[in-house]
Amino acid sequence: MRIARGGVIHETNTFCKGLTPAEDFRQLAGQEIIDAHTGVRSYQGGVIEAAGRHGYDLVPIFVANATPSATIARDAYERCATGYSTESATRARSTPSA
């Protein structure tokens, strides 16, 4: 079974003043996700480990992550959404179906 992995992770604290800019998000795509999180005790690392344990073919798409902070700025949201959409389309074209 093939499972796509992607998303935007941010804990928004509305009591924080200001906005969380795009520069605060660490953005990874494709193999970068696997390389950065394999063997790491985190939710990303757990997804990778569980997929391997159960024999799933994990297709890493795009992940953007920022530390908990203020509401996400509009341009940060748009950059993350564009990155996710672009990478999804790229992976769909380049990843052979099972």
C-alpha positions as CSV (number, residue, x, y, z in Angstrom):
1,M,0.0,0.0,0.0
2,R,1.3,3.5,-0.9
3,I,0.7,6.3,1.5
4,A,1.4,10.0,0.7
5,R,2.9,12.0,3.6
6,G,2.6,15.7,3.8
7,G,1.3,18.6,5.7
8,V,1.8,21.9,7.5
9,I,2.4,21.7,11.3
10,H,2.0,24.8,13.5
11,E,0.6,25.3,16.9
12,T,-1.0,28.7,16.9
13,N,-1.1,30.8,20.1
14,T,-3.6,33.6,19.5
15,F,-2.3,35.3,22.7
16,C,1.1,35.9,20.9
17,K,1.3,39.3,19.2
18,G,2.2,39.6,15.6
19,L,2.3,37.0,12.9
20,T,4.4,33.9,12.2
21,P,6.3,34.7,8.9
22,A,7.2,32.2,6.2
23,E,10.8,32.3,7.2
24,D,9.9,30.6,10.5
25,F,8.8,27.4,8.7
26,R,11.3,24.7,7.9
27,Q,10.1,23.3,4.6
28,L,11.2,19.9,3.4
29,A,10.1,18.0,0.3
30,G,10.5,14.4,-1.0
31,Q,13.5,12.5,0.3
32,E,14.6,15.4,2.5
33,I,11.6,14.4,4.8
34,I,12.9,10.8,5.1
35,D,16.5,11.9,5.6
36,A,15.7,14.4,8.3
37,H,13.3,12.3,10.3
38,T,14.4,8.6,10.0
39,G,15.3,7.4,13.5
40,V,14.1,10.6,15.2
41,R,11.8,10.2,18.2
42,S,9.1,12.6,16.8
43,Y,5.7,12.3,15.1
44,Q,7.4,12.5,11.7
45,G,9.9,9.8,12.7
46,G,7.1,7.7,14.1
47,V,5.2,7.8,10.8
48,I,8.3,6.7,8.9
49,E,9.1,3.9,11.3
50,A,5.5,2.6,11.4
51,A,5.2,2.7,7.6
52,G,8.4,0.6,7.3
53,R,7.3,-1.8,10.1
54,H,4.0,-2.5,8.3
55,G,5.4,-2.7,4.8
56,Y,3.8,0.5,3.5
57,D,5.4,2.4,0.7
58,L,5.7,5.9,2.1
59,V,5.7,8.7,-0.6
60,P,7.0,11.8,1.1
61,I,5.4,15.0,-0.4
62,F,6.0,18.2,1.5
63,V,6.2,19.1,5.2
64,A,6.4,22.6,6.7
65,N,6.9,23.0,10.4
66,A,7.3,26.0,12.7
67,T,7.5,26.2,16.5
68,P,4.4,27.3,18.4
69,S,3.9,31.0,17.9
70,A,1.5,33.7,16.7
71,T,-1.1,33.3,13.9
72,I,0.3,32.3,10.5
73,A,0.9,35.2,8.2
74,R,-1.1,35.1,4.9
75,D,2.1,34.9,2.8
76,A,3.4,32.0,5.0
77,Y,0.2,30.1,4.5
78,E,0.3,30.7,0.8
79,R,3.9,29.6,0.5
80,C,3.2,26.4,2.4
81,A,0.0,25.7,0.4
82,T,1.9,26.3,-2.9
83,G,4.8,24.1,-1.8
84,Y,2.4,21.3,-0.9
85,S,0.4,21.6,-4.2
86,T,3.5,21.8,-6.3
87,E,5.3,18.9,-4.6
88,S,2.1,16.8,-4.7
89,A,1.8,17.3,-8.5
90,T,5.5,16.6,-9.0
91,R,5.4,13.4,-6.9
92,A,2.2,12.2,-8.6
93,R,3.9,12.5,-12.0
94,S,7.2,11.0,-11.0
95,T,6.2,8.2,-8.7
96,P,5.2,5.0,-10.5
97,S,2.0,3.4,-9.4
98,A,2.2,0.0,-7.6
